[in-house]
Amino acid sequence: MSYCLYEVDKEKRIATLTFNRPEKLHAIQPMDDLEEVIARLTEADRDDNVAVVVIKGSGRAFGAGYDIEAVRARRGFTEDKRPPQRRRYWGVDEWWGRRAILQKILTCDKVTIAQVHGYCYGGHFEIMCACDMAIASEDAVFTHPGYTYLGIEGPIPLYVLMIGWRRVKEMMLLGKPLSAKEAQEFGLVNKVVPLNKLEKEVAQAAETIASRPIDGIVMGKKEFMLAMDIMGLSAGYDLASISHTLMSNLKFEPGEFNLMRELKTKGPKGMYSARDKRYSDQAWRAKGAKKTPKKK
């Protein structure tokens, strides 16, 4: 089954890219999934019938990020010997690198709008941040588990430009899931609306933008990207690849939570159980759980 569905409304000049693995909350399996998304965005770039690309998830979530077992395998942690740094780097460069998915979204010639509902976790959180705009429903929940497991990481210049130093450090050091309202207060999303109005709200924004001259949209995006590059944005993605490679080689002290070790010895369910036990004393976890979308 295709990881994403892609449709174009030529009359409105709007393309819709929909993540299509709802039974697994769109968990990403590199590399095929990433290459498929990149191919669709490349198609949108070259299509004069497209001025705006709406990115959303089917089912009950925008997306829950990478498949954790795929992350372990891609980084080389399923092998008997310790993986070299270059192997770990190759595994993350496909995500943050110059020709990888996040920079493809960030540098897309057409305007990208993230339509967010339910979980917006991990890799999908980063996808949302790379889009030009983000509109969320009231049930949306935002976080990146890596902030809890590893600490400060990722394309920090992008986040600092979006929400400021203090907010970035708060978001990463606490690792606290953000409600849609909090995400809007941080500046991570443009607008929050009831779930039953999300589709209409995004459509209105997309149609307004798509009514502009397409040359103005494309050249405007190029100018905007050059301005952001002057402020160090592209270097920030290189920083993310290198820092995550180093983070995959952390030395864990006794009693500290080691994601890859727990996953290897206990499997996904056991790892998640150990994680929840390790962080059960954090008051926000119980509070945040109430905000998490209910399973249908």
C-alpha positions in Angstrom: 0.0 0.0 0.0 1.2 3.5 -0.8 2.4 5.5 2.2 0.8 8.7 1.0 -2.2 9.6 -1.2 -1.7 12.5 -3.6 -4.5 14.4 -5.4 -4.6 17.6 -7.3 -7.6 20.0 -7.7 -6.5 21.7 -10.9 -9.3 24.3 -10.8 -8.3 25.4 -7.3 -4.6 24.8 -7.8 -4.4 22.8 -4.6 -2.6 19.5 -4.1 -3.3 17.3 -1.0 -0.8 14.8 0.3 -2.3 12.5 2.8 -0.3 10.0 5.0 -2.0 6.7 4.5 -1.0 4.2 7.2 -3.8 5.0 9.8 -3.6 1.6 11.5 0.0 2.5 12.7 -0.6 6.2 13.0 1.5 6.7 9.9 4.7 5.4 11.5 7.5 6.1 9.0 9.5 3.2 7.5 12.6 4.6 5.9 13.6 4.7 3.1 10.7 3.9 0.8 8.2 6.1 2.7 10.5 9.1 2.6 11.3 8.7 -1.1 7.6 8.5 -1.9 6.9 11.8 -0.1 9.8 13.4 -1.8 8.6 12.2 -5.2 5.2 13.7 -4.6 6.6 17.0 -3.5 8.9 17.1 -6.6 5.8 16.5 -8.7 4.1 19.4 -7.1 7.1 21.6 -7.6 6.9 21.0 -11.4 3.2 21.2 -11.8 1.8 24.6 -12.9 -1.6 23.4 -11.7 -0.4 23.4 -8.1 0.2 26.5 -6.0 -0.4 25.0 -2.5 0.2 21.6 -1.0 -1.8 20.6 2.0 -0.2 17.9 4.1 -2.4 15.9 6.4 -2.9 12.4 8.0 -5.8 10.0 7.5 -7.6 8.4 10.4 -7.1 9.8 13.9 -3.7 11.5 13.7 -1.4 13.7 11.6 1.3 11.2 12.5 3.3 9.5 15.3 6.8 9.8 13.8 9.3 7.1 12.9 8.6 3.4 13.4 10.9 2.8 16.4 12.1 -0.6 15.3 12.9 0.8 11.9 15.0 3.6 13.6 17.0 0.9 15.5 17.6 -1.1 12.3 18.5 1.9 10.2 21.0 3.1 12.7 22.7 -0.3 12.7 21.7 -1.3 16.3 20.4 -4.6 15.2 23.9 -5.8 14.3 26.1 -7.7 16.7 28.9 -5.2 16.7 28.7 -1.5 17.6 27.8 0.5 14.4 30.4 3.1 13.2 29.6 6.8 13.3 29.3 6.9 9.5 26.6 4.3 9.6 24.7 6.3 12.2 25.1 9.4 10.2 23.8 7.9 7.0 20.7 6.8 8.9 19.9 10.4 9.9 21.1 12.3 6.8 18.2 10.8 4.9 16.0 12.8 7.2 17.8 16.1 7.7 20.2 16.1 4.8 20.3 18.5 1.9 18.3 16.2 -0.4 16.2 14.6 2.3 12.5 14.9 3.2 12.5 17.8 5.7 14.6 20.1 3.5 12.4 19.1 0.5 9.4 20.3 2.4 11.2 23.4 3.6 12.4 24.3 0.1 9.3 23.3 -1.8 8.5 25.9 -4.5 4.9 25.8 -3.6 3.3 26.8 -0.3 2.9 24.0 2.2 0.2 23.9 4.9 0.2 21.2 7.6 -3.4 20.2 8.6 -2.9 18.7 12.0 -5.2 16.7 14.2 -4.6 14.1 16.9 -1.0 13.0 17.5 1.8 15.2 15.9 4.8 13.3 17.3 8.4 12.8 16.5 9.1 12.9 12.7 5.7 14.2 11.9 6.2 17.0 14.4 9.3 17.9 12.4 7.4 17.7 9.1 4.8 20.1 10.5 7.5 22.5 11.6 9.1 22.4 8.1 5.8 23.5 6.5 5.1 27.2 5.7 1.9 27.2 7.8 0.2 24.9 10.3 -3.5 24.8 11.3 -4.5 22.4 14.0 -7.6 21.0 15.6 -8.3 21.4 19.3 -7.5 17.7 19.9 -4.0 17.9 18.5 -1.0 17.0 20.7 2.6 17.9 19.9 5.9 16.5 21.1 9.1 14.8 20.0 10.0 11.8 22.2 13.7 12.3 21.3 13.8 15.3 23.7 13.1 12.9 26.6 15.4 10.1 25.4 18.3 12.1 24.2 18.0 15.8 25.1 18.5 18.9 23.0 18.7 18.0 19.3 17.3 18.7 15.9 17.3 21.8 13.6 17.6 24.2 16.4 18.0 27.4 14.3 14.6 26.7 12.7 13.0 26.3 16.1 14.7 29.4 17.5 13.5 31.5 14.5 10.0 30.1 15.0 9.5 30.3 18.8 12.6 31.8 20.5 15.4 30.5 22.7 13.4 30.2 25.9 10.6 28.2 24.3 12.9 25.9 22.4 14.8 25.0 25.6 11.5 24.6 27.6 10.1 22.3 24.9 13.3 20.2 24.7 14.4 20.1 28.3 11.0 19.3 29.7 9.9 17.1 26.8 6.3 17.9 27.8 3.6 17.2 25.2 2.0 20.5 24.2 -1.8 20.9 23.7 -3.0 22.6 20.5 -3.5 25.8 22.5 0.0 25.7 24.0 1.4 25.0 20.5 -0.3 28.1 19.2 1.0 30.2 22.2 4.5 28.9 21.4 4.1 29.9 17.8 4.3 26.4 16.4 0.9 26.6 14.7 -0.9 29.5 13.1 -4.4 28.7 14.2 -6.4 26.2 16.3 -10.0 25.3 15.4 -12.6 22.7 16.4 -12.0 19.3 14.7 -15.2 19.6 12.7 -14.0 22.9 11.2 -10.4 22.0 10.5 -10.9 20.8 6.9 -12.8 24.0 6.0 -10.3 26.3 7.7 -7.4 24.8 5.9 -9.3 24.8 2.6 -10.1 28.5 3.0 -6.4 29.4 3.7 -5.2 27.2 0.8 -7.7 28.7 -1.7 -6.7 32.3 -0.6 -3.0 31.6 -1.2 -3.6 29.6 -4.4 -5.5 32.6 -5.9 -2.2 34.6 -6.0 0.1 34.6 -9.1 2.0 31.4 -9.1 5.2 33.2 -10.2 4.9 35.4 -7.1 4.4 32.3 -4.9 7.5 30.5 -6.3 9.8 33.5 -6.4 8.6 34.6 -3.0 9.4 31.2 -1.6 12.9 31.4 -3.1 13.5 34.9 -1.6 12.2 33.7 1.8 14.5 30.7 1.8 17.5 32.8 0.9 16.7 35.1 3.8 16.4 32.1 6.1 19.7 30.6 4.8 21.4 33.9 5.6 20.2 33.3 9.2 21.8 29.8 9.2 18.8 27.6 8.5 20.4 25.1 6.1 23.4 24.8 8.4 21.0 24.0 11.2 19.8 20.9 9.4 23.4 19.8 8.9 23.9 20.4 12.6 20.8 18.2 13.3 22.4 15.3 11.4 25.7 15.5 13.1 24.3 16.1 16.6 21.9 13.2 16.3 24.7 10.9 15.2 26.6 11.9 18.3 23.5 11.5 20.5 23.2 7.9 19.3 26.5 7.2 21.0 25.6 8.6 24.5 27.1 6.9 27.6 24.2 6.1 29.9 24.9 6.1 33.6 23.2 3.5 35.9 19.5 4.1 36.3 19.2 6.3 33.2 16.7 5.3 30.5 18.5 3.8 27.4 16.0 3.6 24.6 18.0 1.3 22.3 19.0 -1.1 25.1 15.4 -1.4 26.4 14.1 -1.9 22.8 16.7 -4.7 22.2 16.1 -6.6 25.4 12.3 -6.0 26.0 10.9 -5.3 22.6 8.6 -2.3 21.8 5.9 -3.0 24.4 8.5 -3.6 27.1 10.4 -0.5 26.1 7.3 1.7 26.4 6.4 0.1 29.7 9.9 0.8 31.1 9.8 4.4 29.7 6.5 5.1 31.4 7.7 3.6 34.7 10.9 5.7 34.5 9.0 9.0 34.0 5.9 8.2 36.0 6.9 10.8 38.6 6.5 13.7 36.2 3.2 15.4 36.9 2.7 16.5 33.4 2.6 13.0 32.1 -0.7 12.2 33.8 -2.0 15.6 32.9 -0.9 15.3 29.3 -2.4 11.8 29.0 -5.9 13.4 29.4 -5.2 15.5 26.3 -4.2 12.6 24.2 -6.7 11.7 21.5 -8.8 8.7 22.5 -8.6 5.5 20.5 -11.6 4.7 18.4 
